[in-house]
């Protein structure tokens, strides 16, 4: 094996001796090394002293400093009897000049009365002068790793409960270049993951504990050929595409330590039959990947993109059989740039459009704004973006998005937009989809929020959520894309109390912001908002908060009209998540609402609520019996009185790592197609 410095290292067993040699590029032994091999264990000497040996199957690992660690199996040494009384592993380290570093004739590192197997050849260095050795243990979990530190101290740990009959070709380890290892297991028959030819990647410290963020393995739907650590904590894995002996291409992906972004697609099936759902993931450069799931009748299904597509930008198209439409949302949890922790969520778009509008955008202070463009067409899309600033100033940008691809614009980097409020209008020469993502530090409340564009302005908007009490700040953002000044009426509908009404003017081609906390009578209120305008506009609401120590922010576009039916695909009440359903009744009469909460099991729970006229109503889903710790989708039906508007807010601590909150407006009907421009599974 190479020593990392242009030389070759060899180890072998000869006449009950274990020997090692380093050979230079010229084929001759390196200086300081015995041409016959340095004796790591002298079997003859041990035999003459009364100690039996029977060495077998040595493995060699370079130590990163020009030397090596050699580990071997001995069938009889140390047991005072002959084979097959017991087995043991022994180890020795030799430095770059051929000097023995550990005790003479090797160090005992693993001993048992049971039979041991040969050591695995994928054993690897730890980058610190020691080594990791993979072996099949005679008891406990079959596949275990022994870490030998630079002084030979052993520590044994398990890779997990893999089948005992796992082939040596289906399991391996690779140093992670920072003192730990990556492990790779191939589930050939689907015994572990329920699907054949699935592989996993895990990462362990030298103590055998998963690194932070690696508590669950990365799952890849291929039989992997290689796992290569190319940077500390990061690896590349490769696989072959096509039939055996007719390989069409080589596939690969990068896995980071750990992914700073986690992306999920959430599917609600409101039908009385199971729905088969096809997902197409669009990657930069026009590559795509397909995935299929089945959502139970009146049930919910979650797709974790990090397991399918580690470390990539990704847009998603969701398509289902036309007779069984579903509802789809996408949620993301992140540590953006190592500084802004949080999450955001957005319902999908049901069709592409050649025009999209965004009322919100901010690049000043510690805010970063991104525009995400997805082209699901077979031809390139030429896109013009008009950035609208306060005071009717505009700046334009032109972009081209490849077919079946995703394109990202960092708005902060555009000259003239480095520090401003803004709205955006997106025009394309063929239908595309568009989203906006923002990451921020708002007075110490760090996080991010995202929102899909709206295809057209409207004279009416409804925002079911709003809160100004405690440590919550709420903003209403209005974009006027037209040529005429807009006169906008704001009706704040409280949860208990009389509505508060205000009026504002918004200049043409501009953006206008109202901080609701500063509106008299709204200083500490739970409320919904209805906006009406003399000309069509776009309205969003952004909120920044400290919810029980969970800092962050969320944003949602409004609904253009109330409806008798609303669907919310996302919802979670376990593991530090709190979910709220937020209802607005903008009508003049009370509304009776039936809520159907759909779980992965497909056994829905129903509740009925009454909403007073022109009011807001809040449901904490965690408090409903049977929904205390579950994934959940929600269908809301106004069965009497006024039609309503629905949103859902979630506040969370994601896997104990990232705290925050996200919010989304409901959708009024399922669809056979859904599109998401945003998605990321890497740094």
KAPE-V534695 format. One record per run of one state. SS is the DSSP state (H for helix, E for strand, - for the rest). FROM is the first residue (numbers start at 1). LEN is the number of residues. If there is no record, write none. Layout:
SS;FROM;LEN  SS;FROM;LEN
This chain:
-;1;1  E;2;1  -;3;5  E;8;7  -;15;2  E;17;7  -;24;5  E;29;1  -;30;8  E;38;4  -;42;1  H;43;6  -;49;6  E;55;8  -;63;5  E;68;7  -;75;12  E;87;8  -;95;5  E;100;1  -;101;6  E;107;6  -;113;11  E;124;2  -;126;5  E;131;6  -;137;6  E;143;6  -;149;5  E;154;5  -;159;9  H;168;3  E;171;5  -;176;5  E;181;7  -;188;10  E;198;7  -;205;5  E;210;1  -;211;7  E;218;3  -;221;3  E;224;8  -;232;2  E;234;10  -;244;2  E;246;10  -;256;5  E;261;9  -;270;5  E;275;9  H;284;3  -;287;1  E;288;8  -;296;3  E;299;6  H;305;4  -;309;4  E;313;8  -;321;5  E;326;11  -;337;3  E;340;8  -;348;1  E;349;1  -;350;3  E;353;6  -;359;3  E;362;1  -;363;4  E;367;9  -;376;5  E;381;8  -;389;5  E;394;8  -;402;3  E;405;6  H;411;3  -;414;7  E;421;1  -;422;1  E;423;20  -;443;2  E;445;8  -;453;1  E;454;1  -;455;3  E;458;6  -;464;3  E;467;1  -;468;4  E;472;9  -;481;5  E;486;9  -;495;5  E;500;7  -;507;3  E;510;6  H;516;3  -;519;7  E;526;22  -;548;2  E;550;8  -;558;1  E;559;1  -;560;3  E;563;1  -;564;1  E;565;4  -;569;3  E;572;1  -;573;5  E;578;8  -;586;5  E;591;8  -;599;6  E;605;7  -;612;3  E;615;6  H;621;3  -;624;7  E;631;1  -;632;1  E;633;9  -;642;2  E;644;11  -;655;3  E;658;8  -;666;1  E;667;1  -;668;3  E;671;1  -;672;1  E;673;4  -;677;3  E;680;1  -;681;3
